[in-house]
Amino acid sequence: GGGGGGGGGGAASLVRDLSESDLSSLGAEPHVLAFGDVDGLEALAEATYGQVVVGRAPAALAAKYGGKEAPAVAMLPFGAAEKAAKKAVPFAADAAGLDAAKKGALASLPDSLVDKLGQGSPDMFFSAALTQTAAKAACLLFSDKAEVPPIFRSLSMAFEGQMQFGFAPPAMMAQFNIDRAPALLVLWNENEGKDEQDAQAGMKLTGARFMPQVHGKFSYGNIAAFVASVVEQRLQMLGAHAGGAKPAGGEGEGGRGKAAGASKDVGPPPELSAANFEAECTQRGGLCAVALLDGGPDNGNKEAQLAVLAKLRRRGAGGPLSYSWLDATCHTDFVAAFGLGESRDPQNLGQSRLISGNLGETRDPQNLG
């Protein structure tokens, strides 16, 4: 519909309404701004959530940002906030213009936090990753692309200091038993933190791989949830504590609170049902991450799994996801809609049964009845 293809069903909008004053104090993130009535903004905001800020601005300012008159679209590349009007790139206020603005905004994301690995030894990279980051871990993306993809650039900024990020060419795939690209691995030293005898045995790499069949499609929201869960587990193993990642334009869980609220008690993660699905997923805005657990009395790990999810929810209060859970053994139709079988006693919450997506649009909550 008009005004950016507004979200239906009362869902919170991901598109920011920006005043002239707001435009004078933008963050460093890339922006796509619409002046006047432009269709397609909600879809664009959803597709780039966590990477690009999408906003509606007063129509009267179109000319100042490169357009002739409203309706108009302008793209502000990464880091352009201080001289936004001068650095704005105008685009047509149609589907092709929005798509071009999206590509330009994503292309402007810096890759300075990503190490480009060659065919030689990656020892220097791993030495830094496994000793100088909070999680003492390395995140590797194996790709046949010449340039670092925007998703990986965004990850490197969102989790800066948490782990080291490396971009690996296909020639390195065999070293890590990777059979196809793209592939994303998080690796750490299995002997880290063990007793002296094991530590003296040297470095033994182990880790987790992002699996689309389990974690969802290769998208920023899904990968960020995967990386966040691994970081949380690593910090627990190392006895450390750190805040969650904050996406571009992220304003709290589901895009509503403040990043500073990440340390507040946001309460336990809710158990999803048909009754609360709208409130806990659809109306949150952004992406919804659901842990599929075995809620039966025979699952002795349930409380521990919920505790991990609660910590993810608390730390993720400044991130792109809203966290909840459901008993996968009771809601098999809902689970089947994601191409997953019944979930029995997941051993690793972050690596096995954490699904994410805009569930309010892609899954029928009646399956939770």
N, C-alpha and C positions, 0 to 999 in steps of 0.2 A: 504494500500500500504506500501511499504518499508519505513524505517525511522520513524516508529511509527504510521503507518496507517494514514497518513496526512489528515488534514481537507480538505474537498472538498469545491467547490464553492467559493474559495478565503476567507473563514472564517479565522479569526485570530486564531492561534494555542494557545491552553492552555498549551502546553508542552514547558518548558523553555529549551533554548540552553545554557548549562553551560560550561564555560571554566575551566581550572585548577585553575585559580585565583578565579573564582566564588565559586568553591568547598571549598576553604579555608576560605570563609566568609559567610557560610550558616546561615540561621535563625534557631530558635529552632523547627520549624515545622517538622513533620515527612516527609521524602523524599523517593521517589522511583526513582532510577537512572538507565538509560539504557546506556550501553556502546556498541557502534556499532549499527548495523541495527536490531532493535527490533520492531516487529509489535504489534499493539494494544495499543500504548501509548496514542493516542488521546482519545480513549474510556475510558481508565483508568483515565486520567486527568479530563474528563467531569464528571465521576461518583464520583470522590473524590474532586471536586473543592471546595475550601473553607476549606478543612480539611487536604489534603496532597499535597505537591508540587511534581509534576512529571517532570523530566528533562532528557535531553539527554546530556551525558558527553563524552569526548574524548575516543575513543576505546583503546588507549594506556594506559589508567589508570585503565583498568578492573582488573588487577592483584592486584593493590594497594588497591582496595576496595573489595577484597575477591574472585573475579572471576579468573578462570584460563586464559582465553583469551576471546576476544570479538567474537561474541556477548554475553553479560552477563547483569545480572540485580542485583542491590544491593538495600537493604532497610536500611535507616537510621532512627532509632526510634526517637521519640520526645526527644529533648534535647541533641542529639548526635553530634551537629554541631561542637563543639570544638575538638572532637576526632573522626571525621567522619570516617576516614579510619579504625581506630581500632574497632569501634562499628558497622561498616557496616555488614549486614547479606546478604550473596550471595543467589541468586535464579536462576533457569534455565531461559533462555531467550525465553520462550514460554508462551502460554496462562495460563497453570497451574502455572508456576513460577510467572507471573504477578499477578495472583489472590492470591497466597500465600503471595506475597510481600505486596499487598493491605491490606489483613487481618492483617498482622503483623504491618503495619504502623498505621492503625486505632486502633489496640489494644494497641499501645504504648501511645495513647493520655491520659493524666492524668485526673482523676476524682476528684481531690482535691478541685475543686470549686463547687462541687455538694454535697448537704446535703442528706444523706441517711435517709429517714424518716421511722420510725417504726409504730407499731400499736397504740402507745400512742398518747398523745396530741401533735399536731404540733405547739403549742403556741409559743415556743421559736423561731422556724424557722420563723413564720410569724411576730413576734415582730421585728426581725432583718430585714426581707425583707421589711416591710412596713415603716420602719423608717430610715434605714441606706443605702438605695440604691438610685440612682439618680431618678429612675422612681417610687420609693416607691411601688414596685410590686414584686410578686413572680411568678416564672414559674415552674409548676409542671408537671412531666412526670409520668403517671401511666403505669406500665409495669409489666408483669409476668416474666421478665428476672431477673436472679440473679445479673448480673453485669450492671452497667450504660452503655447504648449503646454509641458508638462513636459519633453519631450525637449529643446527648445531652451533651457530654463532650465538643465537639467543640463549641456548643452554649454557654456554660458556660464561655468559654474563650473569645469568640468573644464579648460577652455582659457583661464581668466582670465589676462589679460596677454599671451597669445599673439596674439590678434586681437580686434577689436571686434565685438560682436553687435548686429544691428539687426532689429527686427520690422516688416515692411513690409505695408501694407494692399493689397488688390487694385488700388486706384487708382494705385499706383506700378508695377504690372507692366509697362505699356507702355514706361516709360522704360528698362527693362532687357530688353526683348524676351522677356518671360515670357508664355506663352500660357495657363497654367493653374496653379492652386494645389492643394496646397502645392508650393513649389519652393524649393530651397536653393542659394544661390550663394556662392562665396568669390571676392572681388575684390581686386585689388592694382594698383598703378601700374606699367604696363609699362616706363615710363622710369626707374623707380627703380634706381639703381646703374649706369646707363649713362653714356656719356661726356657731357661738358658740353654738346655741341651737342644731343643727344637730350634731356637733362634740361631744357634751356631751352625745349624744345618744349611743355613743360607736362605735366599729368597725363593719362595715357591708360589708362583702366580696362580691364583684362583679367582673366580668371579661369577658374574651373572650376565646373561645375554637377553636383550630385549627381543621378545618373541611376539610377533603380531597375532599369532593364533591365540595367545594368552592375554597379552596386554592391550590389544587393539591395534588399529591401523598406525602406520608410521607418521604420527602427527605430533605437534609440539606438546599439546596437553597430555597425551598418553606417555610420551617419552619423559616429560618433566615429572610426572607422577612416579614413573619407574625409577628415575634417578633419585628423586626425593626419598623414596622408600629405602633404596640402597644406602644413601647417605645416613639416614636415620639409624639403620641397622649397624653401620660401621661406627657411628659415634657411640652407640650403646656398647659395642664391643670394645671400643677404646676408652670408654668411661668419660667421654667428652660431651659437651652440650653446645649447640649452635642453633641460630634462627633459621627459619625456612627461606626458600628462594622467593623473591618477589618478581612477578612478571611485569612487563611493560604495561603501565597503566593499571596494575593490580591494586585494588582497594579493599583487600581483605577477602575472607572466604567467600567465594562466589562473586567477587567484585564489589563487595559492599562495605566492609570495615576498613580500618586503617592498618597499615603494615605493622605499626607499633603495637597493635592488638594481638600480635602473634604470641606474646608471652602471657596473655590473659587466659583465664579458665573459660573455655568456650563450651564446656560441658561434654558429656560422653557422646560419641557418634550415634546418631539415631538408627534404629532398625527400620528399614523401609517396609511400607505396606501400601495397599491401594489408598488408604485413608490419608497418609501423610506424603505421598509421592509428589503431589503438586508443590507443597510447601518446601520439601527438602531437596527437590531436584529442579523441577521446571521453573519455579519462581525464584530460585537462587540466582539465576543468570550464570553465564559461564559454563563450565564443565562440571559434571557430577561423577565422582569416583566411588564405586560401590565394591566393598569387599565381600566376596562370596564365601561364607563360612558354613561349617557344619554346626548347626545350633542345637543338636541333640544332646541329651544327658551323657552320652558315651564319649563325647569329645572333651577329653581332659585338658586340651590346649585352648579352649574357647576364651577363657578369661585373659590368658596371655596374649592371644591374638587381638582381642578387643583393646587391650592396653597399648599394643603397638599402634593400632589404628587411631586410638585417642591421641597419642603423641603426634602422629602424622597430621591429624586434624588441627591440633593446637599449633604446630609449627607451620602448617599450611594456611593459617589464617591470613597470611600475607601473599598467598599464592593463587594459582589459577583454578583450584579444585575445591569442591564441596565434598566432604567425606561422609559416608554412611555405610551400612552393612545390611545384609539379609541372609536368612537361612536358606542356602541353596538347595538343601534336601527337601524343602517344603514348596519352593517356587520353581519347579523344574521347567515350566513353560517359559518363564521369564529368562532363566539361564540359557535355555535352548535358543532363544532369539539372538544370542550372541555367538552361537556356534560352539558353546561349551557344554560339556557333559555335567552330570551331577558332581558337585564339589564335596569330597570327603576329606575332612581333617587336613587342610592345606598345611604343609610343613613350613612354607615361607610365604607370608602374606604378600610381600612386595613382588615376589618373583613368580607366583603361581596364579592367584585368582583376584587380582585387582583390576577391575575394568573401569573405563572412563569414556565419557562421551556426552553429547547433548541429549540425555536420556529422555527429556521431555518431548522431543520431537521424533526420536528414532525408535523408541520402544513403547509398547502399549502398557500403561500401568494396570490395566485390567488383569494382566497376567499375574499380578501380585495378589489378586483376590483370594 
